C-alpha cells in the first residue's frame, strides 16, 4: 500500500547491429554467437515514471524511475547474435513504478499502473522503438494472492518537445489490477454489519436499563479498534478516502449520538418526576401512534395506573416489562387503595414518563434504521 508496484518479468528485445554481421561460410558454418552483455552494444532502455519529471537538455521532459538513481533494471545475461547482425536479448527484469492509487472503493478497488519504457540518451532517429506483433505472454505468470491482472495494453508513443526537432519514442504498458476481496469481506464487511446490529439493539433494551450505555460503549470501542486497523493498513490519501473508512467514522458518530439518546431515555425513565407528561404527547402515545411504535405493554401499564387498577400484580408485570428498579416494585406491591394520593400521582407520572422514554427509543430506532440504510447505500 505504498503506491509502489514491483514487476518481475522477462523483456524480449531485438535489434540489428551492423558491426556484428559475418558470413557463416568464413567461420566454419557458425551462424550464431552467445555473448555477455558487456561485450556488445545494448540499447539503454530504462523505465520512466510519469509523476516525477525534470527537464533535460535535448531530451524534453523525462521522468525518473521509482528506484531513484538505480537504472539497471536487467539481469546480466548473454545475448544471442545471428550472422545477419540481429541480436536477441531476453534478460530477467525488475521494474518498480509509482502508481496513483485510488482507494475510494477499497477493498473492491481496481488500480491502473503504467510502465513507460524508452531510451535514456538516444532520440527516435537513433533508436526507433517498435512493438512486437505478439501480445505479452502471461503463461508463466505466478498468481498474486492479493491482486489479479485483468488487462494489459501496449502503446507506442512519439513525442516532440519544444527544445528539439527530432522525435522521442517510448513504449507504454498499462496494467489494470483488481484486488481479491474474499478475505476483506470477513475482516471488514462482516464486522460492519455486527456494529449496525449492536447499535440498533441499544434502542430495544428497556428504557431504564443501564446496559444501554455499556452496549454503546462496547460498540464505540470496536469501531475505534477498526479505525486504528485502517490507519495501519491504508496510506494517508488526501483525495481518496475509502468509503468503508468513512462508513466506520460515520458509525462512530452515530453510536456517540445513540449514547446521548440513551442517557436522555434513562433520565426520563427514573421515578418521581414532579411534572406530568404533557397531555397532547400522552394522548398521542397512548393512541394509534404508540401502538404503531410497539408500545402496547407500556400503554397498558400507564392506562391501568391512571384508572387506579394497578395492584398487587404490579411487581410481576414490571418484571415482564423489564422495569427492574427494586424500589419501584416494592412500592407498587402495596395496593393502590392504601397509598396516598400524592404517591399515586407520582407513580402515575412515572409510568407516563417510562412510556415517553420507550417512545423516544422506538423513534430513534426507526431513524437509525434509515440512517444506516443511507450509509450502506452510499459507502458500502
N, C-alpha and C positions, 0 to 999 in steps of 0.2 A: 504494500500500500504506500510505497514511496514515490509513486508516479514514474517508476522506472521499470522498463521491460527489458529482460535479457533473452536474447535469441541465440540458441546454439544450432548451427546449420552447416551445410556444405555449400560453397559457392562455386559454381561451374563457370569458368572464364575461358574464352577463346580469343586469340588474336594472331596476327600474322607478323612475323619478324623477317625482314629481307636479309638480315645478316646471318640467319640460321638456315638458309637453303643450301642443299647439296644434291649431288647426283649419287643415288644409291649404287650405281654400277661402278663408281670410282672407289667405293669403300666396301667392297665385298657384299653387295646387296643389303647394306644397312639402311633400313627405312625409318627408324625412329631411335630417339635417344631419351634417356631418363636423367634429367639434370637437376641439381639442387637449386633452390630458389635464388641463392646469392650469386650464381654463375651466369644468369641471363637477365635481360631487362624484363621487368614486370610493371604493369600499369599501377599507378598509385591511387587505386580506388579506395576511398575511405567513406566513412559514414558521416552524413551531415545530420544536424538536429535543427528543426525548423524554428525552435523557440529562442535559441541563443545565436545571435548573428553579430558580425562585425565587418567593417569594410576593409577590403584588401586591394592594394593597387593592382589594376588589370585583372581583378578577379570578381569584381562586383561584391555582392553581399553573400557571404558564405556562412555556414553555421557549424558549430562545434559539436563533437560527439559527446555523449553523456559521460564518457570516461575521461574527460578533461584533456590532458596532453597525451593520453595514450591513443595512438592511431594505428597500432599494429593489431589489426583485427584477425589476421590469418595465421594459421599454424605453419610451421616450417616443413613443408612437404615438397617432394620432387615434382617437376613439370615434365610432361610428355611432349617432345619436339618431333615433328614429322619432317620429312625431307623437303616438302614444299614450303617450309617455314612456318607452318601452322603450329601453334603452341596451345596445349590444353593444360589448365591448372585447376585442380579441384581441392582446395585446402579446407580443412575444418575451420569454421569461423565462429567468432563470438562478437555479438553486437549488443550494445546497451544504449537504449534510446529513452528519452523523456517522452511521456505521454500525458496529454492534458485530460486527466481523469474527470469524469462527470459522475459523481456518486449519488446523484439525486434519487435514483431508483434502487440503490443498494438495498438488499443483496440480489436483486433481479436485474442488474445493470449489464449493459453491453458497452464495451470500450473500443475505441479505434486508435491504433498506433501506426505510425508511419516510419518506415526506414527509407532514407534518401541517400543514395549512393552516387558518388561522382568522383572525377579526378580532382586531386588537390592542386595540381600545378599546370595541367595542360588544358588548353581550350578545345573547342569542338573540331577545329581543323587538324589538331594533332592526335587527339584521342576521341573518336566518334563512338560513343556507347550505343549499342543496339541490343534489343531484347531478343532472346532466343525464341524460336517459334513454338517451342514446347512450353507447356504450363509448368508451374512449380510442382515438384514431386513431393507428395505428403505421405508416401507409403511407409517411410522409415520413421515417421514422427512418433515420439513417445507421448502418450496421452498425459495431460496435466491433470492433477487431482482437483484443481480449483477452476481452471479455465478451459474453454473449448473454442477452437478456432472455427468460426462459422463461414468466413470468406477471406480470400487472399487475392488481391488485384495488383496488376503491374501497370506502370505507365512510364513512357519515355518523355522527358521534358527538355525543351530547348529554350534557353533564357538568353535575353540580350540585356546588357547593362549600359547605363549612360556613359560609363568610362571607356567602353571598348566597342569596337565594331564586330568582333568575332563572336560567335555563339558559344555558349557554355551548356554542356549537356549533362543531365543526371537521370537516374532511374529511380522511380519511387515505388516502393512496395507498401501497400495498405493492408493491414491485418485488422479484422474485426473479431473481437473476443467476447464470448458470453460466459458469465460466471455460472458455475454449477452451484445450485441453491438448496438441495435437499437438506444438508446439514444445518444451514441457516434457518430453515423452517422450524426445526426442533429447538434451536438455540435462541432465536429472536422472535419469530412469529407466534409460536405457541404460548410463551410467557406473556405476550401482549394480550392474548385472549383471556388468560387467567387473571391478569391485572384488571381487565374490564369487569369480569365477573365478581372479583373481590370488592371492587368499588361499588358495584350495584348492590351487593349483599348488605352493605352498610345500611342502606335505607329500608331493609326488611327486618332488621333487628328491632326488638321492642323499643318504644320511644325513650324509656327510662333506663335502657341497658348501657352500662358503661363500656361494654365491649365494642361499642361503635368506634370510640377513639382508638382502642387497641388495634382493631382491624384496619382502620385508616392509617395508623402509624406504620403497621407492617407493610401495607401496600406502598406507602411512600418510600420506605426503606428499600424495598425490592426495586422500585424504579430508579432510585439513586445508584444502586449497585449496577444496574444495567447501563446507566449513563456513564459510569466510570469504565465499564467494559467497552462502550463505544469510543470513549476517549482514547483507550489503548489500541483499539483495532483500527480506527479510521484516522487519516491525516486531517489536519485543520484545513478545510476547504472554504475559502471566503465566499464563493458564489454558488457552491453546490452542496448545501446541507442535505444529507439523506432524509427522505420523507419519514423513514422509520424512526430516526432520531427525533425529528420534530413531533411525531406521534407520542413518543415516550415523554418528551418535555411537556407537551400539552396535557398529557395524562397526569403528570405530576402536579400541574396547576389545578386540574380538576379535582384530584384527590385532596389537595390542600383546602380547596373551597368546600368539599364534602365534609371535611373535619370541622370547618367553621359551622356548617349547617348542623352537624351532629351536636356541637356544643350548644347551639341555639335550641335544638329539639330537647336535649337533656334539661336545659333550664325551664323550658315550657312544661315538661312533664313532672317537675318537682312539686310536692304537695303545698297546699295552703297559699294560694295566690289571693291577695286581698281583693283584686278586681275580678269581675266576671268577664268571660269571653263576650265580646260584642254580639248582640243578638243577630244582626244580619249574617255575621260569619257563622254563628252556631246553627242558625236555621238552614244555611246553605250546606253545611257539613252533615247535618242530620237528614238531609233530603236526598234527592237523586244524585247530586254530585258526590256526596260521601259514599253512597253505595257503588257508584262507578269506580271510585278510588279504592274499593275493597275495605271500607271502614265499618262493615256491619257489626262486628263484635264490639268495637269501641262505641258505636252509636247506641247499641243495646245497653251497655253499662251506663252511659250518660243519661239516657232516657229513663232507665229504671231508677237511678238515683234522684232524678228530677221529680219523679212521681212518688218517691219515698217508699219504694217496694224492694229496695236492695237490702237484704237482711243477712241472716247467718251464713248463707252460702256464698257470701262475697269473697271470702278467702280462697275458696276453691276456684271461683270464676277468675279471680285475679291471677291465680297461678296459671290457669288456662290461657289467659291473655298476656302472660309474661310481665305482669306488673309486680315485680318482686320486692318492693320496699316493705320489709317486715313490719315496720311501724304502722304502715297503712293497713296491712292485713289485720293486725291486732285491733286497730281502731274500728275496722269495719266488721269484725266478728261480733261487736255489740249490736243488738237490734236497734233499728232506726228510731223506734218509739222512745228508747231510753236515752237518746242523745239530745243535747241542747240544740236549739235552732241555729245558733252560730256555728257549731261544729258541723252540722248537717249542711249548712250553706257552704262552708269551706270545702267539704268533701265533694259536694256537687260541682263547685268550681274546679276542683282537682280533676274530675273526670272530663269536664269540658276542655280543660287545658290539655289533658292527655289526648283527647280527640283531635284537637288542633295540631298538637305535635305530630301525631300519626299522619295527619293530612299533609303537613309540610314534608314529611318523609316520602309520602307517595308522589307528591308533585315533583319533588327533587328527583325521584327515581325515573319518572317519565321524561323530565328534562335531560337527565344524564343519558338515558337511552337514545334520545335524539342527538345529543352532542357526540356521543361515541359513534353513532351511526355516521354522522357527518365526518368525523375524524377518520373513520375506517375508509369511507369513500374517497377522501381527499389524499390521505397519507399512506394508505396500505395498498 
